[in-house]
């Protein structure tokens, strides 16, 4: 009985300690973490005069100004070259979801002929759906994962990066 109570108290102390663990860090040394969007197209529409209608267009409104405490830096995210008109489905890791949503929003604004659908579901969902495994949902073109492939999902090719699906459409490469 005494050991059980002691173990319970130790567990409570451990959980309380974990709750405060995030409070033990250094101070943020920057004075101002604001973002100055001057010169950035924040409407979701490309207003640079570049023709973004039709297929295989190029969006060029892709720079932003960041104010990091008095230091102004311009970030160029590159030029977007749009693919053919159509749709892209993305699903997977909830950790990667905010990044996938931001990419989809930016690409969609620059490439009006593309319809992009982004869903979460977890890394296993991303792996399964990119392999067209009906147990995980409808197939997608991009399966987001915040981890490596499991040996039960795919085999790694001899090149070290091509994966061969083990469930679903086993002819698909990821």
SULWO-V167162 format. One line per field, one symbol per residue. burial: I if it has 24 or more other ideal C-beta (glycine too) atoms within 12 Angstrom, else O. Layout:
# SULWO-V167162
burial: ???
This chain:
# SULWO-V167162
burial: OOOOOOOOOOOOOOOOOOOOOOOOOOOOOOOOOOOOOOOIIOOOOIOOOIOIOOOOIOIOIIOOOIOOOOOOOOOOOOOIOIOOOOOIIIIIIOOIIOOIOOIIOIIIIIIOOIOIOIIIIIIIIIIIIIIIIOOIIOIIIIIIIOOOIOOOIIOOOOOOOOIOIOIIOOOIOI
